[in-house]
Amino acid sequence: MMIDMRLRPWLIASIGLNLMLLAAWYIADLQETPPIRIPVERLDLALRRTRTNVEVRRINLTWGEIASTNLSNYVLNLEAVGCPAPTIRDIILAEVNQIYARRRNTEILTPDQQWWRSDPDPAVAAAAAAQFRDLENERRGTLNALISTNWETDTDLLAWLASNYGLTGPQLGELPPETKRAIYDIATRTQEEIKGQNPMDTARIWQDERMELAALLGPDQLSEYLWRYSPTAHRLREQTRGLSLSPEQFQSLFAAMDPILIQPDFYYQGNDPEWRQRQQSLQGQYEAVLKQALGDQTYASLQLSQDPLYLSAMDAAQQSGIPAQAIMPLYEINRATQTELDRIRGDPALDDEDKIDALANTRAEAQKSIEQLLGPAAFARWLQTQTKP
């Protein structure tokens, strides 16, 4: 079949155009179709079979594929992607320090976690020191196994020790590092602000600090922080020194006293009658709460344990070997003597010479009573404690 010569140019043009469209489609398809990715394992096997020298590397790795909770694998992954040795050291050192700082903060019971005790428990302090030494040895062994050389710096241990800012235990030990740092900054700033302030302004600064802490901590965390570090807790521990309070008793006392002790008026030191009345009212509430919480007998024992005359009698008894049953009678003699001395000093009917004689006679009578109480030998030892500087 012959083609009309007039149609031949159009036919050639049409075929050419179709070939151009086909080529354009093929190129576009190559650009839009993603390349076929052969798994590294299969490709590596094929290359080994052909015995080539081609080195295959994975590309577009994410950090999640490199990092590992298994620190040995973590080191191998970092080395595999060509991470410089100093960078590997810094990364692993930071990881290990973070792990052991958390263990130190949460696993070791330190004396300050026993916030209800007026005096630290020596057994707890000794156990904490031993646990700390064991944990530090374990940390160093871990680092030696992972990065055997040149990992230790002068500031490494200090940085680890400072990582908790004293915030340890089940509640505060779990706080993230940035929160601990914020709390530390708040506490440091408060200590600077209260320097040179009168007691009322100091109380206001403590109130501001508490508001900042409440914004950072949950209710349970804030409670434990206040039980451990607040001025109320410190005062309560001092006030109950000599008593063995349980955690529940301490919490109960804290809850009753804190609303009183955080009020600036409690610490007023001026002479304004209205302010003095408010202060005395708060102080009366404080003593009433303390007495009610402790009971009459315990409250009386507490008051006695804070009486300087009683403490002096106890100290003298310990130094001179006076039996314990003689401490209270000795204290009663000293208290009666002190009352009489104060009366003589304030008696307007006596001139200075008469006062000197009366004071000397009162002291002599007191010594006679003490000698009768203790006996000559113990009295001689007691006299030596009174003449020591």
Stockholm file with secondary structure:
# STOCKHOLM 1.0

chainA/1-389         MMIDMRLRPWLIASIGLNLMLLAAWYIADLQETPPIRIPVERLDLALRRTRTNVEVRRINLTWGEIASTNLSNYVLNLEAVGCPAPTIRDIILAEVNQIYARRRNTEILTPDQQWWRSDPDPAVAAAAAAQFRDLENERRGTLNALISTNWETDTDLLAWLASNYGLTGPQLGELPPETKRAIYDIATRTQEEIKGQNPMDTARIWQDERMELAALLGPDQLSEYLWRYSPTAHRLREQTRGLSLSPEQFQSLFAAMDPILIQPDFYYQGNDPEWRQRQQSLQGQYEAVLKQALGDQTYASLQLSQDPLYLSAMDAAQQSGIPAQAIMPLYEINRATQTELDRIRGDPALDDEDKIDALANTRAEAQKSIEQLLGPAAFARWLQTQTKP
#=GR chainA/1-389 SS CCCCTTTHHHHHHHHHHHHHHHHHHHHHHHHHSCCCCCCHHHHHHHHHHHTCCCCCCCCSCCHHHHCCSSHHHHHHHHHHTTCCHHHHHHHHHHHHHHHHHHHHHHHCCCGGGCTTCSSCCHHHHHHHHHHHHHHHHHHHHHHHHHSCSSCCCTTHHHHHHTTSTTCCHHHHTTSCHHHHHHHHHHHHHHHHHTTTCCHHHHHHHHHHHHHHHHHHSCHHHHHHHHHHHSHHHHHHHHHTTTSCCCHHHHHHHHHHHHHHHTCGGGGCCSCCHHHHHHHHHHHHHHHHHHHHHHCHHHHHHHHHHTCHHHHHHHHHHHHHTCCGGGHHHHHHHHHHHHHHHHHHHTCTTSCHHHHHHHHHHHHHHHHHHHHHHHCHHHHHHHHHHHHCC
#=GC SS_cons         CCCCTTTHHHHHHHHHHHHHHHHHHHHHHHHHSCCCCCCHHHHHHHHHHHTCCCCCCCCSCCHHHHCCSSHHHHHHHHHHTTCCHHHHHHHHHHHHHHHHHHHHHHHCCCGGGCTTCSSCCHHHHHHHHHHHHHHHHHHHHHHHHHSCSSCCCTTHHHHHHTTSTTCCHHHHTTSCHHHHHHHHHHHHHHHHHTTTCCHHHHHHHHHHHHHHHHHHSCHHHHHHHHHHHSHHHHHHHHHTTTSCCCHHHHHHHHHHHHHHHTCGGGGCCSCCHHHHHHHHHHHHHHHHHHHHHHCHHHHHHHHHHTCHHHHHHHHHHHHHTCCGGGHHHHHHHHHHHHHHHHHHHTCTTSCHHHHHHHHHHHHHHHHHHHHHHHCHHHHHHHHHHHHCC
//
